[in-house]
Amino acid sequence: MKAMEVTGRIDAQGNLILDEPLQGMADLTRVRVIVLFSEQTETREDDPDDTPVEEVKASLKRALQQEKSGQTRPISELWNRINAE
């Protein structure tokens, strides 16, 4: 059995609605679902790795602008800098 993590929501009728369609899964007819959800007492700030969506969008926009303007570096240079630390 393989696993894939996706996000979604539960509608008013209790149906699971995925945020994005599952790519390459057209031949599957049945799946096993484990639903994880936050309890009311938990807040979004509890997860230090959960970057706000607006911050992610801004970062991606900056990266695309840098790439379009040629402000990029070869990946080998970046790895060399990481290995030097």
PyMOL Python script that loads the backbone (N, CA, C, O; Angstrom):
from pymol import cmd

cmd.read_pdbstr("""\
ATOM      1  N   MET A   1       0.839  -1.173   0.000  1.00  0.00           N
ATOM      2  CA  MET A   1       0.000   0.000   0.000  1.00  0.00           C
ATOM      3  C   MET A   1       0.887   1.240   0.000  1.00  0.00           C
ATOM      4  O   MET A   1       1.881   1.292   0.725  1.00  0.00           O
ATOM      5  N   LYS A   2       0.539   2.226  -0.799  1.00  0.00           N
ATOM      6  CA  LYS A   2       1.264   3.488  -0.865  1.00  0.00           C
ATOM      7  C   LYS A   2       0.469   4.557  -0.135  1.00  0.00           C
ATOM      8  O   LYS A   2      -0.735   4.407   0.076  1.00  0.00           O
ATOM      9  N   ALA A   3       1.143   5.640   0.252  1.00  0.00           N
ATOM     10  CA  ALA A   3       0.487   6.744   0.952  1.00  0.00           C
ATOM     11  C   ALA A   3       0.748   8.050   0.231  1.00  0.00           C
ATOM     12  O   ALA A   3       1.785   8.227  -0.408  1.00  0.00           O
ATOM     13  N   MET A   4      -0.195   8.954   0.337  1.00  0.00           N
ATOM     14  CA  MET A   4      -0.080  10.289  -0.246  1.00  0.00           C
ATOM     15  C   MET A   4      -0.773  11.247   0.708  1.00  0.00           C
ATOM     16  O   MET A   4      -1.874  10.971   1.185  1.00  0.00           O
ATOM     17  N   GLU A   5      -0.129  12.372   0.986  1.00  0.00           N
ATOM     18  CA  GLU A   5      -0.761  13.366   1.855  1.00  0.00           C
ATOM     19  C   GLU A   5      -1.391  14.447   1.001  1.00  0.00           C
ATOM     20  O   GLU A   5      -0.734  15.035   0.142  1.00  0.00           O
ATOM     21  N   VAL A   6      -2.672  14.710   1.240  1.00  0.00           N
ATOM     22  CA  VAL A   6      -3.401  15.755   0.532  1.00  0.00           C
ATOM     23  C   VAL A   6      -4.234  16.517   1.561  1.00  0.00           C
ATOM     24  O   VAL A   6      -4.412  16.059   2.689  1.00  0.00           O
ATOM     25  N   THR A   7      -4.733  17.664   1.168  1.00  0.00           N
ATOM     26  CA  THR A   7      -5.596  18.439   2.052  1.00  0.00           C
ATOM     27  C   THR A   7      -6.982  18.552   1.433  1.00  0.00           C
ATOM     28  O   THR A   7      -7.157  18.357   0.231  1.00  0.00           O
ATOM     29  N   GLY A   8      -7.934  18.859   2.246  1.00  0.00           N
ATOM     30  CA  GLY A   8      -9.300  18.996   1.764  1.00  0.00           C
ATOM     31  C   GLY A   8     -10.187  19.527   2.869  1.00  0.00           C
ATOM     32  O   GLY A   8      -9.712  20.049   3.878  1.00  0.00           O
ATOM     33  N   ARG A   9     -11.470  19.386   2.663  1.00  0.00           N
ATOM     34  CA  ARG A   9     -12.430  19.845   3.656  1.00  0.00           C
ATOM     35  C   ARG A   9     -13.615  18.881   3.670  1.00  0.00           C
ATOM     36  O   ARG A   9     -13.784  18.072   2.758  1.00  0.00           O
ATOM     37  N   ILE A  10     -14.409  18.979   4.694  1.00  0.00           N
ATOM     38  CA  ILE A  10     -15.623  18.188   4.815  1.00  0.00           C
ATOM     39  C   ILE A  10     -16.795  19.127   4.553  1.00  0.00           C
ATOM     40  O   ILE A  10     -16.917  20.163   5.207  1.00  0.00           O
ATOM     41  N   ASP A  11     -17.665  18.768   3.594  1.00  0.00           N
ATOM     42  CA  ASP A  11     -18.802  19.641   3.302  1.00  0.00           C
ATOM     43  C   ASP A  11     -19.946  19.383   4.287  1.00  0.00           C
ATOM     44  O   ASP A  11     -19.829  18.536   5.173  1.00  0.00           O
ATOM     45  N   ALA A  12     -21.038  20.107   4.128  1.00  0.00           N
ATOM     46  CA  ALA A  12     -22.167  20.030   5.062  1.00  0.00           C
ATOM     47  C   ALA A  12     -22.795  18.635   5.109  1.00  0.00           C
ATOM     48  O   ALA A  12     -23.420  18.275   6.107  1.00  0.00           O
ATOM     49  N   GLN A  13     -22.636  17.855   4.050  1.00  0.00           N
ATOM     50  CA  GLN A  13     -23.194  16.503   4.016  1.00  0.00           C
ATOM     51  C   GLN A  13     -22.211  15.455   4.537  1.00  0.00           C
ATOM     52  O   GLN A  13     -22.526  14.265   4.560  1.00  0.00           O
ATOM     53  N   GLY A  14     -21.008  15.900   4.960  1.00  0.00           N
ATOM     54  CA  GLY A  14     -20.017  14.965   5.480  1.00  0.00           C
ATOM     55  C   GLY A  14     -19.123  14.346   4.419  1.00  0.00           C
ATOM     56  O   GLY A  14     -18.383  13.405   4.705  1.00  0.00           O
ATOM     57  N   ASN A  15     -19.183  14.862   3.198  1.00  0.00           N
ATOM     58  CA  ASN A  15     -18.342  14.348   2.113  1.00  0.00           C
ATOM     59  C   ASN A  15     -16.964  14.990   2.160  1.00  0.00           C
ATOM     60  O   ASN A  15     -16.836  16.175   2.468  1.00  0.00           O
ATOM     61  N   LEU A  16     -15.946  14.218   1.857  1.00  0.00           N
ATOM     62  CA  LEU A  16     -14.579  14.716   1.792  1.00  0.00           C
ATOM     63  C   LEU A  16     -14.353  15.335   0.419  1.00  0.00           C
ATOM     64  O   LEU A  16     -14.531  14.669  -0.601  1.00  0.00           O
ATOM     65  N   ILE A  17     -13.962  16.608   0.389  1.00  0.00           N
ATOM     66  CA  ILE A  17     -13.685  17.332  -0.848  1.00  0.00           C
ATOM     67  C   ILE A  17     -12.202  17.678  -0.840  1.00  0.00           C
ATOM     68  O   ILE A  17     -11.750  18.436   0.017  1.00  0.00           O
ATOM     69  N   LEU A  18     -11.439  17.131  -1.788  1.00  0.00           N
ATOM     70  CA  LEU A  18     -10.005  17.406  -1.846  1.00  0.00           C
ATOM     71  C   LEU A  18      -9.761  18.775  -2.453  1.00  0.00           C
ATOM     72  O   LEU A  18     -10.505  19.221  -3.326  1.00  0.00           O
ATOM     73  N   ASP A  19      -8.696  19.450  -1.976  1.00  0.00           N
ATOM     74  CA  ASP A  19      -8.348  20.768  -2.498  1.00  0.00           C
ATOM     75  C   ASP A  19      -7.894  20.691  -3.953  1.00  0.00           C
ATOM     76  O   ASP A  19      -8.162  21.607  -4.730  1.00  0.00           O
ATOM     77  N   GLU A  20      -7.221  19.627  -4.324  1.00  0.00           N
ATOM     78  CA  GLU A  20      -6.712  19.437  -5.684  1.00  0.00           C
ATOM     79  C   GLU A  20      -7.022  18.015  -6.120  1.00  0.00           C
ATOM     80  O   GLU A  20      -7.040  17.111  -5.285  1.00  0.00           O
ATOM     81  N   PRO A  21      -7.270  17.790  -7.422  1.00  0.00           N
ATOM     82  CA  PRO A  21      -7.491  16.413  -7.883  1.00  0.00           C
ATOM     83  C   PRO A  21      -6.214  15.580  -7.746  1.00  0.00           C
ATOM     84  O   PRO A  21      -5.108  16.112  -7.834  1.00  0.00           O
ATOM     85  N   LEU A  22      -6.369  14.296  -7.533  1.00  0.00           N
ATOM     86  CA  LEU A  22      -5.230  13.387  -7.447  1.00  0.00           C
ATOM     87  C   LEU A  22      -4.762  13.071  -8.857  1.00  0.00           C
ATOM     88  O   LEU A  22      -5.514  12.506  -9.651  1.00  0.00           O
ATOM     89  N   GLN A  23      -3.529  13.430  -9.171  1.00  0.00           N
ATOM     90  CA  GLN A  23      -2.976  13.218 -10.502  1.00  0.00           C
ATOM     91  C   GLN A  23      -2.492  11.780 -10.645  1.00  0.00           C
ATOM     92  O   GLN A  23      -1.871  11.239  -9.730  1.00  0.00           O
ATOM     93  N   GLY A  24      -2.770  11.163 -11.780  1.00  0.00           N
ATOM     94  CA  GLY A  24      -2.281   9.821 -12.068  1.00  0.00           C
ATOM     95  C   GLY A  24      -2.974   8.738 -11.276  1.00  0.00           C
ATOM     96  O   GLY A  24      -2.435   7.640 -11.139  1.00  0.00           O
ATOM     97  N   MET A  25      -4.134   9.009 -10.759  1.00  0.00           N
ATOM     98  CA  MET A  25      -4.836   8.027  -9.938  1.00  0.00           C
ATOM     99  C   MET A  25      -6.141   7.567 -10.586  1.00  0.00           C
ATOM    100  O   MET A  25      -6.989   6.985  -9.910  1.00  0.00           O
ATOM    101  N   ALA A  26      -6.313   7.815 -11.873  1.00  0.00           N
ATOM    102  CA  ALA A  26      -7.576   7.500 -12.541  1.00  0.00           C
ATOM    103  C   ALA A  26      -7.887   6.008 -12.523  1.00  0.00           C
ATOM    104  O   ALA A  26      -9.057   5.629 -12.581  1.00  0.00           O
ATOM    105  N   ASP A  27      -6.868   5.150 -12.445  1.00  0.00           N
ATOM    106  CA  ASP A  27      -7.104   3.709 -12.477  1.00  0.00           C
ATOM    107  C   ASP A  27      -7.481   3.142 -11.105  1.00  0.00           C
ATOM    108  O   ASP A  27      -7.856   1.973 -11.010  1.00  0.00           O
ATOM    109  N   LEU A  28      -7.390   3.942 -10.053  1.00  0.00           N
ATOM    110  CA  LEU A  28      -7.754   3.478  -8.716  1.00  0.00           C
ATOM    111  C   LEU A  28      -9.254   3.644  -8.497  1.00  0.00           C
ATOM    112  O   LEU A  28      -9.827   4.669  -8.865  1.00  0.00           O
ATOM    113  N   THR A  29      -9.880   2.655  -7.910  1.00  0.00           N
ATOM    114  CA  THR A  29     -11.305   2.766  -7.646  1.00  0.00           C
ATOM    115  C   THR A  29     -11.612   2.880  -6.157  1.00  0.00           C
ATOM    116  O   THR A  29     -12.636   3.450  -5.779  1.00  0.00           O
ATOM    117  N   ARG A  30     -10.734   2.342  -5.305  1.00  0.00           N
ATOM    118  CA  ARG A  30     -10.961   2.407  -3.866  1.00  0.00           C
ATOM    119  C   ARG A  30      -9.692   2.866  -3.177  1.00  0.00           C
ATOM    120  O   ARG A  30      -8.582   2.528  -3.587  1.00  0.00           O
ATOM    121  N   VAL A  31      -9.879   3.641  -2.124  1.00  0.00           N
ATOM    122  CA  VAL A  31      -8.757   4.131  -1.334  1.00  0.00           C
ATOM    123  C   VAL A  31      -9.101   3.992   0.138  1.00  0.00           C
ATOM    124  O   VAL A  31     -10.269   3.845   0.497  1.00  0.00           O
ATOM    125  N   ARG A  32      -8.098   4.037   0.980  1.00  0.00           N
ATOM    126  CA  ARG A  32      -8.288   4.059   2.429  1.00  0.00           C
ATOM    127  C   ARG A  32      -7.962   5.477   2.872  1.00  0.00           C
ATOM    128  O   ARG A  32      -6.952   6.040   2.449  1.00  0.00           O
ATOM    129  N   VAL A  33      -8.798   6.059   3.712  1.00  0.00           N
ATOM    130  CA  VAL A  33      -8.651   7.455   4.115  1.00  0.00           C
ATOM    131  C   VAL A  33      -8.489   7.536   5.625  1.00  0.00           C
ATOM    132  O   VAL A  33      -9.265   6.945   6.376  1.00  0.00           O
ATOM    133  N   ILE A  34      -7.473   8.273   6.063  1.00  0.00           N
ATOM    134  CA  ILE A  34      -7.295   8.603   7.476  1.00  0.00           C
ATOM    135  C   ILE A  34      -7.468  10.116   7.564  1.00  0.00           C
ATOM    136  O   ILE A  34      -6.730  10.862   6.921  1.00  0.00           O
ATOM    137  N   VAL A  35      -8.419  10.566   8.340  1.00  0.00           N
ATOM    138  CA  VAL A  35      -8.704  11.992   8.437  1.00  0.00           C
ATOM    139  C   VAL A  35      -8.063  12.546   9.704  1.00  0.00           C
ATOM    140  O   VAL A  35      -8.345  12.072  10.805  1.00  0.00           O
ATOM    141  N   LEU A  36      -7.197  13.553   9.548  1.00  0.00           N
ATOM    142  CA  LEU A  36      -6.577  14.252  10.667  1.00  0.00           C
ATOM    143  C   LEU A  36      -7.171  15.653  10.722  1.00  0.00           C
ATOM    144  O   LEU A  36      -7.280  16.328   9.699  1.00  0.00           O
ATOM    145  N   PHE A  37      -7.549  16.081  11.899  1.00  0.00           N
ATOM    146  CA  PHE A  37      -8.132  17.415  12.022  1.00  0.00           C
ATOM    147  C   PHE A  37      -7.710  18.043  13.330  1.00  0.00           C
ATOM    148  O   PHE A  37      -7.407  17.344  14.297  1.00  0.00           O
ATOM    149  N   SER A  38      -7.691  19.361  13.359  1.00  0.00           N
ATOM    150  CA  SER A  38      -7.341  20.100  14.566  1.00  0.00           C
ATOM    151  C   SER A  38      -8.545  20.160  15.486  1.00  0.00           C
ATOM    152  O   SER A  38      -9.674  20.372  15.044  1.00  0.00           O
ATOM    153  N   GLU A  39      -8.290  19.970  16.771  1.00  0.00           N
ATOM    154  CA  GLU A  39      -9.358  20.134  17.738  1.00  0.00           C
ATOM    155  C   GLU A  39      -9.597  21.620  17.943  1.00  0.00           C
ATOM    156  O   GLU A  39      -8.734  22.438  17.627  1.00  0.00           O
ATOM    157  N   GLN A  40     -10.740  21.968  18.459  1.00  0.00           N
ATOM    158  CA  GLN A  40     -11.096  23.380  18.637  1.00  0.00           C
ATOM    159  C   GLN A  40     -10.101  24.123  19.509  1.00  0.00           C
ATOM    160  O   GLN A  40      -9.927  25.330  19.335  1.00  0.00           O
ATOM    161  N   THR A  41      -9.439  23.447  20.442  1.00  0.00           N
ATOM    162  CA  THR A  41      -8.516  24.117  21.347  1.00  0.00           C
ATOM    163  C   THR A  41      -7.184  24.446  20.687  1.00  0.00           C
ATOM    164  O   THR A  41      -6.432  25.281  21.189  1.00  0.00           O
ATOM    165  N   GLU A  42      -6.887  23.789  19.558  1.00  0.00           N
ATOM    166  CA  GLU A  42      -5.621  24.040  18.873  1.00  0.00           C
ATOM    167  C   GLU A  42      -5.760  25.260  17.964  1.00  0.00           C
ATOM    168  O   GLU A  42      -6.840  25.533  17.440  1.00  0.00           O
ATOM    169  N   THR A  43      -4.670  25.984  17.785  1.00  0.00           N
ATOM    170  CA  THR A  43      -4.668  27.111  16.862  1.00  0.00           C
ATOM    171  C   THR A  43      -3.638  26.864  15.781  1.00  0.00           C
ATOM    172  O   THR A  43      -2.751  26.026  15.939  1.00  0.00           O
ATOM    173  N   ARG A  44      -3.752  27.582  14.698  1.00  0.00           N
ATOM    174  CA  ARG A  44      -2.822  27.416  13.584  1.00  0.00           C
ATOM    175  C   ARG A  44      -1.396  27.768  13.990  1.00  0.00           C
ATOM    176  O   ARG A  44      -0.448  27.261  13.391  1.00  0.00           O
ATOM    177  N   GLU A  45      -1.224  28.621  14.988  1.00  0.00           N
ATOM    178  CA  GLU A  45       0.103  29.026  15.417  1.00  0.00           C
ATOM    179  C   GLU A  45       0.853  27.899  16.136  1.00  0.00           C
ATOM    180  O   GLU A  45       2.049  28.026  16.400  1.00  0.00           O
ATOM    181  N   ASP A  46       0.164  26.806  16.452  1.00  0.00           N
ATOM    182  CA  ASP A  46       0.805  25.701  17.162  1.00  0.00           C
ATOM    183  C   ASP A  46       1.908  25.049  16.346  1.00  0.00           C
ATOM    184  O   ASP A  46       2.843  24.494  16.922  1.00  0.00           O
ATOM    185  N   ASP A  47       1.829  25.099  15.023  1.00  0.00           N
ATOM    186  CA  ASP A  47       2.798  24.431  14.159  1.00  0.00           C
ATOM    187  C   ASP A  47       3.831  25.443  13.675  1.00  0.00           C
ATOM    188  O   ASP A  47       3.515  26.292  12.842  1.00  0.00           O
ATOM    189  N   PRO A  48       5.069  25.368  14.186  1.00  0.00           N
ATOM    190  CA  PRO A  48       6.089  26.346  13.782  1.00  0.00           C
ATOM    191  C   PRO A  48       6.498  26.212  12.317  1.00  0.00           C
ATOM    192  O   PRO A  48       7.096  27.132  11.759  1.00  0.00           O
ATOM    193  N   ASP A  49       6.184  25.078  11.686  1.00  0.00           N
ATOM    194  CA  ASP A  49       6.540  24.881  10.276  1.00  0.00           C
ATOM    195  C   ASP A  49       5.442  25.335   9.327  1.00  0.00           C
ATOM    196  O   ASP A  49       5.618  25.265   8.110  1.00  0.00           O
ATOM    197  N   ASP A  50       4.326  25.794   9.847  1.00  0.00           N
ATOM    198  CA  ASP A  50       3.187  26.187   9.020  1.00  0.00           C
ATOM    199  C   ASP A  50       3.325  27.650   8.614  1.00  0.00           C
ATOM    200  O   ASP A  50       2.861  28.544   9.321  1.00  0.00           O
ATOM    201  N   THR A  51       3.963  27.886   7.479  1.00  0.00           N
ATOM    202  CA  THR A  51       4.175  29.238   6.973  1.00  0.00           C
ATOM    203  C   THR A  51       2.862  29.778   6.415  1.00  0.00           C
ATOM    204  O   THR A  51       2.178  29.070   5.676  1.00  0.00           O
ATOM    205  N   PRO A  52       2.497  31.006   6.747  1.00  0.00           N
ATOM    206  CA  PRO A  52       1.251  31.585   6.222  1.00  0.00           C
ATOM    207  C   PRO A  52       1.240  31.593   4.693  1.00  0.00           C
ATOM    208  O   PRO A  52       2.269  31.813   4.055  1.00  0.00           O
ATOM    209  N   VAL A  53       0.076  31.353   4.125  1.00  0.00           N
ATOM    210  CA  VAL A  53      -0.078  31.254   2.669  1.00  0.00           C
ATOM    211  C   VAL A  53       0.395  32.530   1.976  1.00  0.00           C
ATOM    212  O   VAL A  53       1.071  32.456   0.950  1.00  0.00           O
ATOM    213  N   GLU A  54       0.056  33.679   2.509  1.00  0.00           N
ATOM    214  CA  GLU A  54       0.459  34.944   1.878  1.00  0.00           C
ATOM    215  C   GLU A  54       1.977  35.076   1.831  1.00  0.00           C
ATOM    216  O   GLU A  54       2.522  35.597   0.858  1.00  0.00           O
ATOM    217  N   GLU A  55       2.664  34.611   2.870  1.00  0.00           N
ATOM    218  CA  GLU A  55       4.124  34.660   2.886  1.00  0.00           C
ATOM    219  C   GLU A  55       4.717  33.724   1.830  1.00  0.00           C
ATOM    220  O   GLU A  55       5.696  34.071   1.169  1.00  0.00           O
ATOM    221  N   VAL A  56       4.132  32.562   1.678  1.00  0.00           N
ATOM    222  CA  VAL A  56       4.591  31.612   0.656  1.00  0.00           C
ATOM    223  C   VAL A  56       4.380  32.196  -0.735  1.00  0.00           C
ATOM    224  O   VAL A  56       5.271  32.125  -1.581  1.00  0.00           O
ATOM    225  N   LYS A  57       3.198  32.777  -0.977  1.00  0.00           N
ATOM    226  CA  LYS A  57       2.915  33.381  -2.286  1.00  0.00           C
ATOM    227  C   LYS A  57       3.899  34.507  -2.600  1.00  0.00           C
ATOM    228  O   LYS A  57       4.390  34.603  -3.725  1.00  0.00           O
ATOM    229  N   ALA A  58       4.190  35.353  -1.620  1.00  0.00           N
ATOM    230  CA  ALA A  58       5.130  36.461  -1.825  1.00  0.00           C
ATOM    231  C   ALA A  58       6.524  35.928  -2.147  1.00  0.00           C
ATOM    232  O   ALA A  58       7.209  36.469  -3.015  1.00  0.00           O
ATOM    233  N   SER A  59       6.945  34.873  -1.453  1.00  0.00           N
ATOM    234  CA  SER A  59       8.260  34.281  -1.696  1.00  0.00           C
ATOM    235  C   SER A  59       8.340  33.690  -3.098  1.00  0.00           C
ATOM    236  O   SER A  59       9.344  33.864  -3.789  1.00  0.00           O
ATOM    237  N   LEU A  60       7.295  32.999  -3.519  1.00  0.00           N
ATOM    238  CA  LEU A  60       7.278  32.415  -4.867  1.00  0.00           C
ATOM    239  C   LEU A  60       7.293  33.505  -5.941  1.00  0.00           C
ATOM    240  O   LEU A  60       7.946  33.361  -6.975  1.00  0.00           O
ATOM    241  N   LYS A  61       6.569  34.588  -5.685  1.00  0.00           N
ATOM    242  CA  LYS A  61       6.541  35.696  -6.631  1.00  0.00           C
ATOM    243  C   LYS A  61       7.934  36.323  -6.774  1.00  0.00           C
ATOM    244  O   LYS A  61       8.376  36.617  -7.885  1.00  0.00           O
ATOM    245  N   ARG A  62       8.630  36.526  -5.628  1.00  0.00           N
ATOM    246  CA  ARG A  62       9.995  37.072  -5.668  1.00  0.00           C
ATOM    247  C   ARG A  62      10.928  36.131  -6.434  1.00  0.00           C
ATOM    248  O   ARG A  62      11.733  36.579  -7.250  1.00  0.00           O
ATOM    249  N   ALA A  63      10.818  34.839  -6.171  1.00  0.00           N
ATOM    250  CA  ALA A  63      11.683  33.864  -6.833  1.00  0.00           C
ATOM    251  C   ALA A  63      11.455  33.863  -8.334  1.00  0.00           C
ATOM    252  O   ALA A  63      12.412  33.773  -9.103  1.00  0.00           O
ATOM    253  N   LEU A  64      10.193  33.963  -8.767  1.00  0.00           N
ATOM    254  CA  LEU A  64       9.894  33.996 -10.195  1.00  0.00           C
ATOM    255  C   LEU A  64      10.458  35.260 -10.835  1.00  0.00           C
ATOM    256  O   LEU A  64      11.005  35.201 -11.937  1.00  0.00           O
ATOM    257  N   GLN A  65      10.332  36.398 -10.162  1.00  0.00           N
ATOM    258  CA  GLN A  65      10.879  37.647 -10.683  1.00  0.00           C
ATOM    259  C   GLN A  65      12.400  37.575 -10.784  1.00  0.00           C
ATOM    260  O   GLN A  65      12.982  38.052 -11.758  1.00  0.00           O
ATOM    261  N   GLN A  66      13.046  36.980  -9.779  1.00  0.00           N
ATOM    262  CA  GLN A  66      14.501  36.834  -9.808  1.00  0.00           C
ATOM    263  C   GLN A  66      14.931  35.933 -10.965  1.00  0.00           C
ATOM    264  O   GLN A  66      15.923  36.213 -11.638  1.00  0.00           O
ATOM    265  N   GLU A  67      14.194  34.864 -11.192  1.00  0.00           N
ATOM    266  CA  GLU A  67      14.536  33.945 -12.273  1.00  0.00           C
ATOM    267  C   GLU A  67      14.369  34.637 -13.624  1.00  0.00           C
ATOM    268  O   GLU A  67      15.220  34.500 -14.503  1.00  0.00           O
ATOM    269  N   LYS A  68      13.285  35.373 -13.789  1.00  0.00           N
ATOM    270  CA  LYS A  68      13.031  36.070 -15.050  1.00  0.00           C
ATOM    271  C   LYS A  68      14.097  37.128 -15.335  1.00  0.00           C
ATOM    272  O   LYS A  68      14.434  37.366 -16.494  1.00  0.00           O
ATOM    273  N   SER A  69      14.632  37.767 -14.286  1.00  0.00           N
ATOM    274  CA  SER A  69      15.631  38.822 -14.482  1.00  0.00           C
ATOM    275  C   SER A  69      17.059  38.271 -14.472  1.00  0.00           C
ATOM    276  O   SER A  69      18.018  39.040 -14.531  1.00  0.00           O
ATOM    277  N   GLY A  70      17.204  36.953 -14.398  1.00  0.00           N
ATOM    278  CA  GLY A  70      18.530  36.344 -14.456  1.00  0.00           C
ATOM    279  C   GLY A  70      19.298  36.389 -13.154  1.00  0.00           C
ATOM    280  O   GLY A  70      20.508  36.163 -13.142  1.00  0.00           O
ATOM    281  N   GLN A  71      18.627  36.672 -12.071  1.00  0.00           N
ATOM    282  CA  GLN A  71      19.293  36.742 -10.763  1.00  0.00           C
ATOM    283  C   GLN A  71      19.301  35.362 -10.099  1.00  0.00           C
ATOM    284  O   GLN A  71      18.782  35.185  -8.996  1.00  0.00           O
ATOM    285  N   THR A  72      19.889  34.408 -10.781  1.00  0.00           N
ATOM    286  CA  THR A  72      19.945  33.045 -10.250  1.00  0.00           C
ATOM    287  C   THR A  72      21.392  32.593 -10.143  1.00  0.00           C
ATOM    288  O   THR A  72      22.292  33.202 -10.721  1.00  0.00           O
ATOM    289  N   ARG A  73      21.602  31.519  -9.399  1.00  0.00           N
ATOM    290  CA  ARG A  73      22.937  30.937  -9.244  1.00  0.00           C
ATOM    291  C   ARG A  73      22.849  29.451  -9.550  1.00  0.00           C
ATOM    292  O   ARG A  73      21.810  28.831  -9.325  1.00  0.00           O
ATOM    293  N   PRO A  74      23.920  28.880 -10.055  1.00  0.00           N
ATOM    294  CA  PRO A  74      23.914  27.434 -10.288  1.00  0.00           C
ATOM    295  C   PRO A  74      23.751  26.694  -8.970  1.00  0.00           C
ATOM    296  O   PRO A  74      24.297  27.110  -7.948  1.00  0.00           O
ATOM    297  N   ILE A  75      23.010  25.611  -8.990  1.00  0.00           N
ATOM    298  CA  ILE A  75      22.770  24.839  -7.774  1.00  0.00           C
ATOM    299  C   ILE A  75      24.076  24.335  -7.173  1.00  0.00           C
ATOM    300  O   ILE A  75      24.185  24.209  -5.954  1.00  0.00           O
ATOM    301  N   SER A  76      25.067  24.044  -8.013  1.00  0.00           N
ATOM    302  CA  SER A  76      26.349  23.559  -7.500  1.00  0.00           C
ATOM    303  C   SER A  76      27.006  24.610  -6.606  1.00  0.00           C
ATOM    304  O   SER A  76      27.656  24.263  -5.619  1.00  0.00           O
ATOM    305  N   GLU A  77      26.843  25.896  -6.945  1.00  0.00           N
ATOM    306  CA  GLU A  77      27.405  26.965  -6.122  1.00  0.00           C
ATOM    307  C   GLU A  77      26.719  27.008  -4.764  1.00  0.00           C
ATOM    308  O   GLU A  77      27.371  27.205  -3.738  1.00  0.00           O
ATOM    309  N   LEU A  78      25.412  26.823  -4.759  1.00  0.00           N
ATOM    310  CA  LEU A  78      24.684  26.823  -3.499  1.00  0.00           C
ATOM    311  C   LEU A  78      25.098  25.648  -2.625  1.00  0.00           C
ATOM    312  O   LEU A  78      25.272  25.809  -1.417  1.00  0.00           O
ATOM    313  N   TRP A  79      25.259  24.462  -3.224  1.00  0.00           N
ATOM    314  CA  TRP A  79      25.694  23.301  -2.450  1.00  0.00           C
ATOM    315  C   TRP A  79      27.089  23.511  -1.893  1.00  0.00           C
ATOM    316  O   TRP A  79      27.362  23.116  -0.759  1.00  0.00           O
ATOM    317  N   ASN A  80      27.987  24.128  -2.670  1.00  0.00           N
ATOM    318  CA  ASN A  80      29.334  24.386  -2.192  1.00  0.00           C
ATOM    319  C   ASN A  80      29.292  25.309  -0.959  1.00  0.00           C
ATOM    320  O   ASN A  80      30.059  25.120  -0.016  1.00  0.00           O
ATOM    321  N   ARG A  81      28.403  26.294  -0.972  1.00  0.00           N
ATOM    322  CA  ARG A  81      28.289  27.193   0.164  1.00  0.00           C
ATOM    323  C   ARG A  81      27.727  26.450   1.386  1.00  0.00           C
ATOM    324  O   ARG A  81      28.153  26.700   2.513  1.00  0.00           O
ATOM    325  N   ILE A  82      26.777  25.542   1.163  1.00  0.00           N
ATOM    326  CA  ILE A  82      26.220  24.769   2.274  1.00  0.00           C
ATOM    327  C   ILE A  82      27.278  23.843   2.861  1.00  0.00           C
ATOM    328  O   ILE A  82      27.402  23.741   4.081  1.00  0.00           O
ATOM    329  N   ASN A  83      28.042  23.169   2.002  1.00  0.00           N
ATOM    330  CA  ASN A  83      29.061  22.239   2.459  1.00  0.00           C
ATOM    331  C   ASN A  83      30.203  22.948   3.197  1.00  0.00           C
ATOM    332  O   ASN A  83      30.851  22.357   4.060  1.00  0.00           O
ATOM    333  N   ALA A  84      30.442  24.215   2.852  1.00  0.00           N
ATOM    334  CA  ALA A  84      31.513  24.967   3.482  1.00  0.00           C
ATOM    335  C   ALA A  84      31.183  25.318   4.934  1.00  0.00           C
ATOM    336  O   ALA A  84      32.076  25.531   5.754  1.00  0.00           O
ATOM    337  N   GLU A  85      29.896  25.374   5.231  1.00  0.00           N
ATOM    338  CA  GLU A  85      29.470  25.735   6.598  1.00  0.00           C
ATOM    339  C   GLU A  85      29.620  24.566   7.462  1.00  0.00           C
ATOM    340  O   GLU A  85      29.321  24.637   8.654  1.00  0.00           O
TER     341      GLU A  85
END
""", "prot")
cmd.dss("prot")
cmd.show_as("cartoon", "prot")
cmd.util.cbc("prot")
cmd.orient("prot")
